[in-house]
Amino acid sequence: MMTAGDVEKFVRFYNSDFGKKILTKEAEYLKGELKERKKILDVGCGIGYFEEILSELNIVGLDNSKEALEEARKKSDKRFVLGDAEHLGFPNGSFDGAFTVTTLEFLDNYKKAVDEVARVLEPRGKFVAMMLNPESEYFKSHIRRPGSYFGRIKHIHPAEIEGYISKFFATTGGYFLGIRGQEIFDTRDKNLAALYVVKGTKA
C-alpha cells in the first residue's frame, strides 16, 4: 500500500521533466490501445495521473491507498474508488477496458487480480498490463538503490504473469519505453526497455 511518503515521492517524480516524459509516453500508449473503449478501469491508479492526462477517456480509478486517492481527486473529477485489486467491488462485465501500470508485479496475489479483471470485463473487453522489465538497465539501476520502491516487487518475471493472463485473454506482449539516463526513446530491446506490456482481448 502506498504511504503518505510514497505519495510525496510520486508527486515529485511526475512533476519533474523526466517523470512527465515517462508519463506522457505511457499515456499515449494507453490512449492508442483503449480510445475506443466506453468504460475503463484503472487498477492501481495511484495519484491519478492517467485520469488527469487522459481526460477524454471514461476511466474509473481504483487504489487501496486513501492518501493516493486524496491526491488523485485534486487532479481529476473522474470517479475514484478505494478498493483492492484482488477483490474488485464491481459486478461482472462492468467495463469494456482495463489497465494496470506497474501494479501486478507488486501484488501479493497477481493471479487473483487477473481473475478479477477478467470477471469485471465484458466479452471482448481489452486489458493492457504494463510491468517493469527486470532485464532493463533502468530496473537494475533502481533496484540497487536503498529505499527504492522497486525493492518492493514481489513477482520479477513478466513472462510468468503474461502466461496467467493468457488463460483468460488472447494476448500479445512486447517491450516498451527505452530509458537510458534521462533519455526516453522507442525501443524493443529488452536491455533498454523499462517496461514489458501485455495486451489481451477477453474471450
C-alpha positions in Angstrom: 0.0 0.0 0.0 1.2 3.5 -0.9 2.1 5.6 2.2 1.9 9.4 2.5 5.7 9.4 1.9 5.3 7.4 -1.2 2.7 9.8 -2.5 5.1 12.7 -2.0 7.8 10.9 -3.9 5.5 10.1 -6.8 4.3 13.7 -6.9 7.9 15.0 -7.1 8.8 12.4 -9.8 5.8 13.1 -12.0 6.2 16.8 -11.7 9.8 16.6 -12.9 10.7 16.9 -16.6 11.9 13.3 -16.7 8.8 12.0 -15.0 6.5 13.9 -17.3 8.2 12.4 -20.3 7.7 8.9 -19.0 4.1 9.5 -18.1 3.4 11.1 -21.5 4.8 8.1 -23.4 2.8 5.7 -21.2 -0.4 7.7 -21.6 0.0 7.9 -25.4 0.3 4.1 -25.5 -2.7 3.6 -23.3 -4.8 6.0 -25.4 -3.9 4.2 -28.6 -5.0 0.9 -27.1 -8.1 2.0 -25.2 -9.5 5.0 -27.1 -12.5 3.1 -28.5 -13.5 1.7 -25.1 -16.6 3.2 -23.4 -15.8 2.4 -19.7 -12.3 1.7 -18.5 -11.0 0.6 -15.1 -7.5 1.7 -13.9 -6.5 -0.9 -11.3 -3.9 0.7 -9.0 -4.4 4.2 -10.2 -2.2 5.7 -7.5 -2.2 9.5 -7.6 -4.4 9.7 -10.7 -2.1 11.0 -13.4 -3.6 8.9 -16.2 -7.1 10.0 -15.2 -5.8 13.6 -15.5 -3.9 13.3 -18.7 -6.5 11.0 -20.5 -9.3 13.3 -19.6 -11.2 12.4 -22.8 -11.5 8.7 -21.7 -14.1 7.4 -19.3 -11.8 6.0 -16.6 -12.7 4.8 -13.1 -9.6 4.8 -10.9 -9.2 2.2 -8.1 -6.5 2.1 -5.5 -6.1 0.7 -1.9 -4.3 3.9 -0.6 -6.5 6.7 0.8 -3.5 9.1 0.6 -3.1 8.4 -3.1 -6.8 8.8 -3.8 -6.8 12.1 -2.0 -4.1 13.4 -4.3 -5.9 11.9 -7.3 -9.1 13.8 -6.6 -7.1 17.0 -6.7 -6.1 16.3 -10.3 -9.3 14.9 -11.8 -13.0 14.9 -11.3 -13.2 11.3 -12.5 -14.6 8.6 -10.2 -12.0 7.2 -7.8 -12.8 4.1 -5.7 -10.9 2.9 -2.6 -10.6 -0.9 -3.2 -8.5 -4.0 -3.5 -7.1 -5.2 -6.8 -7.7 -8.8 -5.7 -11.3 -8.2 -4.8 -12.8 -5.7 -7.2 -16.1 -4.3 -6.0 -17.9 -4.2 -9.3 -20.4 -6.5 -11.0 -19.5 -8.9 -13.7 -19.0 -7.3 -17.1 -19.0 -3.7 -15.7 -16.2 -2.5 -18.1 -15.0 -3.0 -21.7 -11.5 -1.9 -21.0 -9.0 -2.1 -18.1 -5.3 -1.4 -17.5 -2.6 -1.7 -14.9 0.7 0.3 -14.8 3.4 -1.3 -12.7 0.8 -2.8 -10.4 0.5 -6.6 -10.9 4.2 -7.3 -10.1 3.8 -5.6 -6.7 0.7 -7.5 -5.5 0.7 -10.5 -3.2 -1.6 -12.4 -5.5 -1.4 -11.2 -9.0 -3.4 -14.2 -10.2 -6.4 -13.1 -8.1 -6.2 -9.6 -9.5 -6.1 -11.0 -13.1 -9.1 -13.2 -12.2 -11.0 -10.1 -11.1 -10.1 -8.0 -14.1 -11.3 -10.8 -16.3 -14.6 -11.0 -14.3 -15.4 -7.3 -14.5 -14.6 -7.1 -18.2 -17.4 -7.9 -20.7 -16.7 -10.4 -23.5 -14.2 -8.9 -26.0 -13.1 -6.5 -23.3 -9.5 -5.3 -23.6 -6.8 -5.4 -20.9 -3.4 -3.7 -21.0 -0.9 -4.6 -18.3 2.4 -2.6 -18.2 5.0 -4.3 -16.0 8.6 -3.4 -15.0 11.1 -5.2 -17.1 13.8 -6.7 -14.8 16.2 -7.1 -17.7 16.5 -3.4 -18.3 19.3 -1.1 -17.3 16.6 1.2 -15.8 15.3 -1.5 -13.5 18.8 -2.7 -12.5 19.9 0.8 -11.6 16.8 1.4 -9.4 16.7 -1.9 -7.6 20.2 -1.3 -6.2 19.2 2.0 -4.6 18.5 1.9 -0.9 14.8 2.5 -0.2 13.8 2.2 -3.8 10.1 1.5 -4.5 11.3 -1.2 -7.0 12.6 -3.2 -4.0 9.0 -4.0 -3.0 8.4 -6.0 -6.2 7.1 -9.5 -5.5 7.0 -11.1 -8.9 10.0 -10.4 -11.0 9.2 -12.3 -14.2 6.7 -10.6 -16.6 6.5 -13.8 -18.7 5.1 -15.7 -15.7 2.3 -13.1 -15.3 1.7 -13.0 -19.1 1.2 -16.8 -19.0 -1.5 -16.4 -16.5 -3.2 -13.5 -18.3 -3.3 -15.7 -21.4 -5.7 -18.1 -19.6 -8.4 -15.5 -20.0 -7.3 -13.3 -22.8 -5.9 -13.7 -26.3 -2.6 -11.9 -25.7 0.4 -10.3 -27.3 3.4 -9.0 -25.4 6.3 -6.7 -26.1 9.0 -4.4 -24.7 8.3 -0.7 -24.5 9.8 2.6 -23.3 13.5 2.9 -23.7 15.2 4.7 -20.8 18.9 5.4 -20.5 19.9 8.1 -18.1 17.5 11.0 -18.6 16.8 10.0 -22.3 13.5 8.5 -23.3 13.2 6.7 -26.6 11.4 4.0 -28.6 12.9 0.5 -28.4 12.1 -3.2 -28.3 15.4 -4.1 -26.9 14.9 -6.0 -23.6 18.1 -4.5 -22.1 16.9 -0.9 -22.7 13.0 -1.1 -22.4 11.8 -0.2 -18.9 8.5 -1.9 -19.4 7.1 -5.2 -20.7 3.5 -4.7 -21.9 0.8 -7.4 -22.3 -2.3 -6.6 -24.3 -5.2 -9.0 -24.2 -8.8 -9.3 -25.5 -11.1 -11.4 -23.4 -12.5 -14.5 -25.0 
